[in-house]
Amino acid sequence: MSELTLGLGLASDVLVLILVVEIGLILPQLVALFVRSRRREQREAAAAWFWDTRIPTLLQSLGDPKRRATWVAQARRDDPRVARDALLQFLVATSGSYRERLADVYRHLGLLELDLRDARSVWLSTRLRALRRLTLVASVAERDVVVQLRERSWTERVLVAQILGRIGRAEDVAARLHAWSSQTRLHEHTIRVVVASMSLSEFRRLLARWTEFNSPSVRRDLIALGAVRAPAVLEDLLPSIVTDAEVEVRIGACQALVHLPRAMASARLVQLCADPAWEVRAQAVKAVGRLEDTSMCDTLERALADSAFWVRQNAAGALARLGDLGRAALERAAERSQDRFARDAAVAELARMRVLAPAGRGEAAA
């Protein structure tokens, strides 16, 4: 009996020890959860007070420098994170002089200095949040600091380039584009965002250096964007662009020509429709369709017999955009073409246009 009692006592001691260890592990987590919850409640209360009290007076004082300075002096006593979050909502939704005045308030509250400090943090999430804020509030005065920031990830590289596109020079953006390779649609979008942030004069300087970039896809995107933002500069570059050795660059020429005067674009597109690379021919006939140039109907009709599937499909789609003339060309190909691939492409497009009845499609394809 004494041995049994001793065993039960030992088991009881072990259970108590396990319980104490579990409490020791769980209790700090509960305390931390309670502290975070209290901090969140306090911050939400501070934010509600800031919106109810500070924001109305800020909006009334923006047009008056003296009243704005008084407001800044009062707001310095508030939680800077609350002020920052409130101002950012306005900065995102505004533009022009109104936004500049808000950015001036942001700087005078010392929030810009906090962002520059956070942009050098050891924590990636802190750096990214700071860089996103800097895309809105950084000015030319901060260029030298931004240029020196370390770019330890792709996202940081994009954000720094976007900031420098707005406040820096063409050389700053070019230095970053040298290391880029636009391999996906997502990468294309980032280049467009960076370029869109540049002033027109700096973008023209960047476009003039298009041959310096190692990545053909980056050059392609610059060319396509150049047709929209700086068509006069691009017109001078066209002879070398349409004959460039890189397929991606010639694809960029096809995309760019849609935005240039029709007379100039049509002559270049005739050349590109005969390009040795099927990817270029496919984009060229697609561009012809977007121009809706009926003078190129014969070129498109010949492209229906191209050896590449996508060239034939794009040519058929382009003819469908040329009205009655294009429809007639499709019907001729569907009924009389000696090339089976041309017939198939024409029949498929006419079927999509609901021109041929099912029986007609079968006869045409036979």
TORKOL-4160 file (C-alpha; in steps of 0.2 Angstrom, whole numbers, padded with zeros to 4 digits, m for minus):
366
<pt num="1" X="0000" Y="0000" Z="0000"/>
<pt num="2" X="0014" Y="0012" Z="0004"/>
<pt num="3" X="0022" Y="0009" Z="m0013"/>
<pt num="4" X="0005" Y="0013" Z="m0021"/>
<pt num="5" X="0004" Y="0029" Z="m0011"/>
<pt num="6" X="0021" Y="0034" Z="m0016"/>
<pt num="7" X="0018" Y="0031" Z="m0035"/>
<pt num="8" X="0002" Y="0041" Z="m0034"/>
<pt num="9" X="0011" Y="0055" Z="m0025"/>
<pt num="10" X="0025" Y="0055" Z="m0039"/>
<pt num="11" X="0012" Y="0055" Z="m0053"/>
<pt num="12" X="0003" Y="0069" Z="m0044"/>
<pt num="13" X="0019" Y="0079" Z="m0043"/>
<pt num="14" X="0023" Y="0076" Z="m0062"/>
<pt num="15" X="0005" Y="0082" Z="m0067"/>
<pt num="16" X="0007" Y="0098" Z="m0056"/>
<pt num="17" X="0024" Y="0101" Z="m0064"/>
<pt num="18" X="0017" Y="0099" Z="m0082"/>
<pt num="19" X="0003" Y="0111" Z="m0077"/>
<pt num="20" X="0015" Y="0124" Z="m0071"/>
<pt num="21" X="0025" Y="0122" Z="m0087"/>
<pt num="22" X="0010" Y="0124" Z="m0098"/>
<pt num="23" X="0004" Y="0140" Z="m0088"/>
<pt num="24" X="0022" Y="0147" Z="m0089"/>
<pt num="25" X="0021" Y="0145" Z="m0108"/>
<pt num="26" X="0003" Y="0151" Z="m0111"/>
<pt num="27" X="0003" Y="0166" Z="m0098"/>
<pt num="28" X="0016" Y="0177" Z="m0108"/>
<pt num="29" X="0006" Y="0174" Z="m0124"/>
<pt num="30" X="m0010" Y="0179" Z="m0115"/>
<pt num="31" X="m0001" Y="0195" Z="m0108"/>
<pt num="32" X="0006" Y="0199" Z="m0125"/>
<pt num="33" X="m0011" Y="0197" Z="m0133"/>
<pt num="34" X="m0019" Y="0208" Z="m0119"/>
<pt num="35" X="m0006" Y="0222" Z="m0122"/>
<pt num="36" X="m0008" Y="0222" Z="m0141"/>
<pt num="37" X="m0027" Y="0222" Z="m0139"/>
<pt num="38" X="m0026" Y="0237" Z="m0127"/>
<pt num="39" X="m0014" Y="0246" Z="m0138"/>
<pt num="40" X="m0025" Y="0243" Z="m0153"/>
<pt num="41" X="m0040" Y="0250" Z="m0143"/>
<pt num="42" X="m0030" Y="0266" Z="m0138"/>
<pt num="43" X="m0024" Y="0269" Z="m0156"/>
<pt num="44" X="m0041" Y="0267" Z="m0163"/>
<pt num="45" X="m0048" Y="0279" Z="m0150"/>
<pt num="46" X="m0034" Y="0291" Z="m0154"/>
<pt num="47" X="m0037" Y="0290" Z="m0172"/>
<pt num="48" X="m0056" Y="0293" Z="m0170"/>
<pt num="49" X="m0052" Y="0309" Z="m0159"/>
<pt num="50" X="m0039" Y="0315" Z="m0172"/>
<pt num="51" X="m0052" Y="0313" Z="m0186"/>
<pt num="52" X="m0065" Y="0322" Z="m0176"/>
<pt num="53" X="m0054" Y="0336" Z="m0169"/>
<pt num="54" X="m0039" Y="0338" Z="m0180"/>
<pt num="55" X="m0044" Y="0334" Z="m0198"/>
<pt num="56" X="m0058" Y="0347" Z="m0199"/>
<pt num="57" X="m0047" Y="0361" Z="m0193"/>
<pt num="58" X="m0033" Y="0355" Z="m0205"/>
<pt num="59" X="m0045" Y="0356" Z="m0220"/>
<pt num="60" X="m0049" Y="0374" Z="m0215"/>
<pt num="61" X="m0031" Y="0380" Z="m0213"/>
<pt num="62" X="m0023" Y="0372" Z="m0229"/>
<pt num="63" X="m0025" Y="0388" Z="m0239"/>
<pt num="64" X="m0018" Y="0399" Z="m0225"/>
<pt num="65" X="0001" Y="0396" Z="m0221"/>
<pt num="66" X="0000" Y="0404" Z="m0204"/>
<pt num="67" X="m0015" Y="0394" Z="m0198"/>
<pt num="68" X="m0007" Y="0378" Z="m0206"/>
<pt num="69" X="0009" Y="0381" Z="m0195"/>
<pt num="70" X="m0002" Y="0383" Z="m0180"/>
<pt num="71" X="m0011" Y="0367" Z="m0184"/>
<pt num="72" X="0006" Y="0358" Z="m0186"/>
<pt num="73" X="0012" Y="0364" Z="m0169"/>
<pt num="74" X="m0004" Y="0357" Z="m0161"/>
<pt num="75" X="m0003" Y="0341" Z="m0170"/>
<pt num="76" X="0015" Y="0337" Z="m0165"/>
<pt num="77" X="0008" Y="0333" Z="m0148"/>
<pt num="78" X="m0002" Y="0318" Z="m0156"/>
<pt num="79" X="0003" Y="0301" Z="m0160"/>
<pt num="80" X="0014" Y="0302" Z="m0176"/>
<pt num="81" X="0007" Y="0286" Z="m0182"/>
<pt num="82" X="m0011" Y="0292" Z="m0181"/>
<pt num="83" X="m0007" Y="0308" Z="m0190"/>
<pt num="84" X="0003" Y="0299" Z="m0203"/>
<pt num="85" X="m0011" Y="0286" Z="m0207"/>
<pt num="86" X="m0024" Y="0300" Z="m0208"/>
<pt num="87" X="m0014" Y="0311" Z="m0219"/>
<pt num="88" X="m0010" Y="0297" Z="m0231"/>
<pt num="89" X="m0028" Y="0294" Z="m0235"/>
<pt num="90" X="m0029" Y="0312" Z="m0241"/>
<pt num="91" X="m0012" Y="0311" Z="m0251"/>
<pt num="92" X="m0018" Y="0295" Z="m0260"/>
<pt num="93" X="m0034" Y="0303" Z="m0265"/>
<pt num="94" X="m0028" Y="0320" Z="m0270"/>
<pt num="95" X="m0017" Y="0329" Z="m0283"/>
<pt num="96" X="m0010" Y="0345" Z="m0288"/>
<pt num="97" X="m0007" Y="0360" Z="m0276"/>
<pt num="98" X="m0019" Y="0353" Z="m0263"/>
<pt num="99" X="m0008" Y="0337" Z="m0262"/>
<pt num="100" X="0007" Y="0348" Z="m0261"/>
<pt num="101" X="0001" Y="0357" Z="m0246"/>
<pt num="102" X="m0004" Y="0341" Z="m0238"/>
<pt num="103" X="0014" Y="0334" Z="m0241"/>
<pt num="104" X="0021" Y="0350" Z="m0234"/>
<pt num="105" X="0011" Y="0347" Z="m0218"/>
<pt num="106" X="0017" Y="0329" Z="m0218"/>
<pt num="107" X="0035" Y="0335" Z="m0219"/>
<pt num="108" X="0033" Y="0348" Z="m0205"/>
<pt num="109" X="0026" Y="0335" Z="m0193"/>
<pt num="110" X="0043" Y="0326" Z="m0195"/>
<pt num="111" X="0034" Y="0311" Z="m0203"/>
<pt num="112" X="0045" Y="0311" Z="m0219"/>
<pt num="113" X="0061" Y="0309" Z="m0208"/>
<pt num="114" X="0053" Y="0294" Z="m0199"/>
<pt num="115" X="0049" Y="0287" Z="m0216"/>
<pt num="116" X="0067" Y="0289" Z="m0222"/>
<pt num="117" X="0073" Y="0281" Z="m0206"/>
<pt num="118" X="0061" Y="0266" Z="m0208"/>
<pt num="119" X="0067" Y="0264" Z="m0226"/>
<pt num="120" X="0084" Y="0258" Z="m0218"/>
<pt num="121" X="0076" Y="0246" Z="m0206"/>
<pt num="122" X="0082" Y="0229" Z="m0204"/>
<pt num="123" X="0064" Y="0223" Z="m0206"/>
<pt num="124" X="0058" Y="0220" Z="m0224"/>
<pt num="125" X="0040" Y="0224" Z="m0220"/>
<pt num="126" X="0045" Y="0241" Z="m0212"/>
<pt num="127" X="0056" Y="0246" Z="m0226"/>
<pt num="128" X="0042" Y="0242" Z="m0239"/>
<pt num="129" X="0029" Y="0252" Z="m0230"/>
<pt num="130" X="0041" Y="0267" Z="m0228"/>
<pt num="131" X="0045" Y="0266" Z="m0247"/>
<pt num="132" X="0027" Y="0266" Z="m0252"/>
<pt num="133" X="0024" Y="0281" Z="m0241"/>
<pt num="134" X="0039" Y="0290" Z="m0249"/>
<pt num="135" X="0032" Y="0287" Z="m0267"/>
<pt num="136" X="0019" Y="0300" Z="m0261"/>
<pt num="137" X="0028" Y="0312" Z="m0251"/>
<pt num="138" X="0047" Y="0312" Z="m0256"/>
<pt num="139" X="0053" Y="0328" Z="m0264"/>
<pt num="140" X="0068" Y="0333" Z="m0274"/>
<pt num="141" X="0076" Y="0338" Z="m0258"/>
<pt num="142" X="0077" Y="0319" Z="m0253"/>
<pt num="143" X="0084" Y="0313" Z="m0269"/>
<pt num="144" X="0102" Y="0311" Z="m0263"/>
<pt num="145" X="0096" Y="0301" Z="m0248"/>
<pt num="146" X="0084" Y="0290" Z="m0259"/>
<pt num="147" X="0098" Y="0286" Z="m0271"/>
<pt num="148" X="0109" Y="0279" Z="m0257"/>
<pt num="149" X="0095" Y="0267" Z="m0251"/>
<pt num="150" X="0100" Y="0249" Z="m0252"/>
<pt num="151" X="0088" Y="0239" Z="m0263"/>
<pt num="152" X="0088" Y="0221" Z="m0256"/>
<pt num="153" X="0073" Y="0214" Z="m0265"/>
<pt num="154" X="0064" Y="0216" Z="m0281"/>
<pt num="155" X="0049" Y="0226" Z="m0273"/>
<pt num="156" X="0061" Y="0238" Z="m0265"/>
<pt num="157" X="0070" Y="0241" Z="m0282"/>
<pt num="158" X="0053" Y="0245" Z="m0290"/>
<pt num="159" X="0048" Y="0257" Z="m0276"/>
<pt num="160" X="0065" Y="0266" Z="m0276"/>
<pt num="161" X="0064" Y="0267" Z="m0295"/>
<pt num="162" X="0046" Y="0274" Z="m0294"/>
<pt num="163" X="0052" Y="0287" Z="m0281"/>
<pt num="164" X="0067" Y="0292" Z="m0291"/>
<pt num="165" X="0056" Y="0293" Z="m0307"/>
<pt num="166" X="0046" Y="0307" Z="m0298"/>
<pt num="167" X="0060" Y="0316" Z="m0289"/>
<pt num="168" X="0076" Y="0311" Z="m0298"/>
<pt num="169" X="0084" Y="0312" Z="m0315"/>
<pt num="170" X="0084" Y="0300" Z="m0330"/>
<pt num="171" X="0101" Y="0294" Z="m0325"/>
<pt num="172" X="0094" Y="0288" Z="m0308"/>
<pt num="173" X="0080" Y="0278" Z="m0317"/>
<pt num="174" X="0092" Y="0271" Z="m0330"/>
<pt num="175" X="0104" Y="0265" Z="m0317"/>
<pt num="176" X="0090" Y="0253" Z="m0311"/>
<pt num="177" X="0083" Y="0248" Z="m0327"/>
<pt num="178" X="0100" Y="0241" Z="m0332"/>
<pt num="179" X="0098" Y="0227" Z="m0320"/>
<pt num="180" X="0079" Y="0224" Z="m0324"/>
<pt num="181" X="0073" Y="0210" Z="m0335"/>
<pt num="182" X="0054" Y="0211" Z="m0339"/>
<pt num="183" X="0049" Y="0193" Z="m0341"/>
<pt num="184" X="0031" Y="0193" Z="m0336"/>
<pt num="185" X="0016" Y="0205" Z="m0338"/>
<pt num="186" X="0018" Y="0210" Z="m0319"/>
<pt num="187" X="0036" Y="0216" Z="m0323"/>
<pt num="188" X="0029" Y="0226" Z="m0338"/>
<pt num="189" X="0017" Y="0235" Z="m0327"/>
<pt num="190" X="0031" Y="0240" Z="m0315"/>
<pt num="191" X="0041" Y="0248" Z="m0329"/>
<pt num="192" X="0025" Y="0257" Z="m0334"/>
<pt num="193" X="0022" Y="0263" Z="m0316"/>
<pt num="194" X="0040" Y="0269" Z="m0315"/>
<pt num="195" X="0040" Y="0278" Z="m0332"/>
<pt num="196" X="0023" Y="0286" Z="m0328"/>
<pt num="197" X="0030" Y="0294" Z="m0312"/>
<pt num="198" X="0043" Y="0303" Z="m0323"/>
<pt num="199" X="0042" Y="0321" Z="m0329"/>
<pt num="200" X="0040" Y="0322" Z="m0348"/>
<pt num="201" X="0057" Y="0330" Z="m0350"/>
<pt num="202" X="0066" Y="0317" Z="m0340"/>
<pt num="203" X="0057" Y="0303" Z="m0349"/>
<pt num="204" X="0062" Y="0310" Z="m0366"/>
<pt num="205" X="0080" Y="0309" Z="m0360"/>
<pt num="206" X="0078" Y="0291" Z="m0354"/>
<pt num="207" X="0070" Y="0286" Z="m0371"/>
<pt num="208" X="0085" Y="0293" Z="m0380"/>
<pt num="209" X="0096" Y="0281" Z="m0371"/>
<pt num="210" X="0085" Y="0266" Z="m0375"/>
<pt num="211" X="0099" Y="0256" Z="m0384"/>
<pt num="212" X="0109" Y="0256" Z="m0368"/>
<pt num="213" X="0098" Y="0244" Z="m0359"/>
<pt num="214" X="0103" Y="0226" Z="m0358"/>
<pt num="215" X="0086" Y="0218" Z="m0358"/>
<pt num="216" X="0077" Y="0218" Z="m0374"/>
<pt num="217" X="0060" Y="0217" Z="m0365"/>
<pt num="218" X="0064" Y="0233" Z="m0356"/>
<pt num="219" X="0069" Y="0241" Z="m0372"/>
<pt num="220" X="0052" Y="0235" Z="m0379"/>
<pt num="221" X="0042" Y="0242" Z="m0365"/>
<pt num="222" X="0051" Y="0259" Z="m0366"/>
<pt num="223" X="0047" Y="0260" Z="m0385"/>
<pt num="224" X="0029" Y="0256" Z="m0383"/>
<pt num="225" X="0027" Y="0269" Z="m0369"/>
<pt num="226" X="0037" Y="0281" Z="m0379"/>
<pt num="227" X="0024" Y="0281" Z="m0393"/>
<pt num="228" X="0011" Y="0287" Z="m0380"/>
<pt num="229" X="0022" Y="0300" Z="m0370"/>
<pt num="230" X="0035" Y="0306" Z="m0383"/>
<pt num="231" X="0029" Y="0302" Z="m0400"/>
<pt num="232" X="0041" Y="0315" Z="m0408"/>
<pt num="233" X="0056" Y="0307" Z="m0401"/>
<pt num="234" X="0051" Y="0289" Z="m0405"/>
<pt num="235" X="0048" Y="0294" Z="m0424"/>
<pt num="236" X="0066" Y="0298" Z="m0425"/>
<pt num="237" X="0071" Y="0281" Z="m0418"/>
<pt num="238" X="0059" Y="0271" Z="m0429"/>
<pt num="239" X="0072" Y="0266" Z="m0443"/>
<pt num="240" X="0083" Y="0258" Z="m0430"/>
<pt num="241" X="0069" Y="0250" Z="m0420"/>
<pt num="242" X="0060" Y="0241" Z="m0434"/>
<pt num="243" X="0077" Y="0233" Z="m0440"/>
<pt num="244" X="0084" Y="0229" Z="m0422"/>
<pt num="245" X="0091" Y="0212" Z="m0420"/>
<pt num="246" X="0080" Y="0208" Z="m0405"/>
<pt num="247" X="0063" Y="0201" Z="m0408"/>
<pt num="248" X="0056" Y="0209" Z="m0392"/>
<pt num="249" X="0061" Y="0226" Z="m0398"/>
<pt num="250" X="0053" Y="0224" Z="m0415"/>
<pt num="251" X="0037" Y="0218" Z="m0405"/>
<pt num="252" X="0038" Y="0235" Z="m0396"/>
<pt num="253" X="0039" Y="0244" Z="m0413"/>
<pt num="254" X="0022" Y="0235" Z="m0417"/>
<pt num="255" X="0014" Y="0241" Z="m0401"/>
<pt num="256" X="0021" Y="0258" Z="m0403"/>
<pt num="257" X="0015" Y="0261" Z="m0421"/>
<pt num="258" X="m0003" Y="0260" Z="m0416"/>
<pt num="259" X="m0001" Y="0277" Z="m0407"/>
<pt num="260" X="0008" Y="0286" Z="m0422"/>
<pt num="261" X="0001" Y="0294" Z="m0437"/>
<pt num="262" X="m0007" Y="0282" Z="m0449"/>
<pt num="263" X="0003" Y="0286" Z="m0464"/>
<pt num="264" X="0020" Y="0283" Z="m0455"/>
<pt num="265" X="0013" Y="0268" Z="m0446"/>
<pt num="266" X="0006" Y="0259" Z="m0461"/>
<pt num="267" X="0023" Y="0259" Z="m0470"/>
<pt num="268" X="0032" Y="0252" Z="m0456"/>
<pt num="269" X="0019" Y="0239" Z="m0452"/>
<pt num="270" X="0020" Y="0232" Z="m0470"/>
<pt num="271" X="0039" Y="0229" Z="m0467"/>
<pt num="272" X="0035" Y="0221" Z="m0450"/>
<pt num="273" X="0021" Y="0210" Z="m0457"/>
<pt num="274" X="0035" Y="0202" Z="m0467"/>
<pt num="275" X="0047" Y="0200" Z="m0452"/>
<pt num="276" X="0056" Y="0183" Z="m0451"/>
<pt num="277" X="0050" Y="0181" Z="m0433"/>
<pt num="278" X="0032" Y="0174" Z="m0432"/>
<pt num="279" X="0030" Y="0183" Z="m0415"/>
<pt num="280" X="0033" Y="0200" Z="m0424"/>
<pt num="281" X="0022" Y="0196" Z="m0439"/>
<pt num="282" X="0008" Y="0191" Z="m0426"/>
<pt num="283" X="0009" Y="0208" Z="m0417"/>
<pt num="284" X="0011" Y="0218" Z="m0434"/>
<pt num="285" X="m0005" Y="0211" Z="m0441"/>
<pt num="286" X="m0014" Y="0214" Z="m0425"/>
<pt num="287" X="m0008" Y="0232" Z="m0425"/>
<pt num="288" X="m0015" Y="0234" Z="m0443"/>
<pt num="289" X="m0032" Y="0229" Z="m0436"/>
<pt num="290" X="m0031" Y="0242" Z="m0422"/>
<pt num="291" X="m0027" Y="0255" Z="m0435"/>
<pt num="292" X="m0042" Y="0250" Z="m0446"/>
<pt num="293" X="m0032" Y="0254" Z="m0461"/>
<pt num="294" X="m0041" Y="0248" Z="m0476"/>
<pt num="295" X="m0027" Y="0251" Z="m0488"/>
<pt num="296" X="m0018" Y="0236" Z="m0479"/>
<pt num="297" X="m0032" Y="0224" Z="m0483"/>
<pt num="298" X="m0021" Y="0214" Z="m0496"/>
<pt num="299" X="m0007" Y="0213" Z="m0483"/>
<pt num="300" X="m0019" Y="0205" Z="m0471"/>
<pt num="301" X="m0026" Y="0193" Z="m0484"/>
<pt num="302" X="m0009" Y="0187" Z="m0488"/>
<pt num="303" X="m0006" Y="0184" Z="m0469"/>
<pt num="304" X="m0021" Y="0172" Z="m0468"/>
<pt num="305" X="m0009" Y="0160" Z="m0476"/>
<pt num="306" X="0005" Y="0162" Z="m0465"/>
<pt num="307" X="0014" Y="0147" Z="m0458"/>
<pt num="308" X="0011" Y="0152" Z="m0440"/>
<pt num="309" X="m0006" Y="0149" Z="m0432"/>
<pt num="310" X="m0006" Y="0166" Z="m0422"/>
<pt num="311" X="m0002" Y="0176" Z="m0437"/>
<pt num="312" X="m0017" Y="0168" Z="m0446"/>
<pt num="313" X="m0028" Y="0171" Z="m0432"/>
<pt num="314" X="m0023" Y="0189" Z="m0429"/>
<pt num="315" X="m0024" Y="0193" Z="m0447"/>
<pt num="316" X="m0042" Y="0186" Z="m0448"/>
<pt num="317" X="m0047" Y="0196" Z="m0432"/>
<pt num="318" X="m0039" Y="0212" Z="m0440"/>
<pt num="319" X="m0049" Y="0209" Z="m0456"/>
<pt num="320" X="m0065" Y="0208" Z="m0446"/>
<pt num="321" X="m0061" Y="0226" Z="m0440"/>
<pt num="322" X="m0060" Y="0233" Z="m0458"/>
<pt num="323" X="m0079" Y="0233" Z="m0461"/>
<pt num="324" X="m0086" Y="0227" Z="m0477"/>
<pt num="325" X="m0070" Y="0227" Z="m0486"/>
<pt num="326" X="m0062" Y="0215" Z="m0473"/>
<pt num="327" X="m0078" Y="0204" Z="m0472"/>
<pt num="328" X="m0077" Y="0202" Z="m0491"/>
<pt num="329" X="m0059" Y="0197" Z="m0490"/>
<pt num="330" X="m0063" Y="0184" Z="m0477"/>
<pt num="331" X="m0077" Y="0177" Z="m0487"/>
<pt num="332" X="m0066" Y="0176" Z="m0502"/>
<pt num="333" X="m0053" Y="0166" Z="m0492"/>
<pt num="334" X="m0066" Y="0155" Z="m0485"/>
<pt num="335" X="m0073" Y="0151" Z="m0502"/>
<pt num="336" X="m0059" Y="0151" Z="m0514"/>
<pt num="337" X="m0042" Y="0151" Z="m0505"/>
<pt num="338" X="m0031" Y="0136" Z="m0511"/>
<pt num="339" X="m0022" Y="0137" Z="m0494"/>
<pt num="340" X="m0031" Y="0126" Z="m0481"/>
<pt num="341" X="m0024" Y="0136" Z="m0466"/>
<pt num="342" X="m0031" Y="0152" Z="m0474"/>
<pt num="343" X="m0048" Y="0145" Z="m0476"/>
<pt num="344" X="m0048" Y="0138" Z="m0459"/>
<pt num="345" X="m0044" Y="0155" Z="m0451"/>
<pt num="346" X="m0056" Y="0164" Z="m0462"/>
<pt num="347" X="m0070" Y="0152" Z="m0458"/>
<pt num="348" X="m0067" Y="0153" Z="m0439"/>
<pt num="349" X="m0067" Y="0172" Z="m0439"/>
<pt num="350" X="m0083" Y="0173" Z="m0450"/>
<pt num="351" X="m0091" Y="0160" Z="m0438"/>
<pt num="352" X="m0087" Y="0171" Z="m0424"/>
<pt num="353" X="m0095" Y="0186" Z="m0433"/>
<pt num="354" X="m0110" Y="0175" Z="m0436"/>
<pt num="355" X="m0109" Y="0178" Z="m0455"/>
<pt num="356" X="m0109" Y="0160" Z="m0461"/>
<pt num="357" X="m0123" Y="0148" Z="m0456"/>
<pt num="358" X="m0117" Y="0130" Z="m0450"/>
<pt num="359" X="m0120" Y="0123" Z="m0467"/>
<pt num="360" X="m0110" Y="0137" Z="m0475"/>
<pt num="361" X="m0095" Y="0134" Z="m0463"/>
<pt num="362" X="m0095" Y="0116" Z="m0468"/>
<pt num="363" X="m0095" Y="0119" Z="m0486"/>
<pt num="364" X="m0082" Y="0132" Z="m0485"/>
<pt num="365" X="m0070" Y="0121" Z="m0475"/>
<pt num="366" X="m0072" Y="0106" Z="m0486"/>
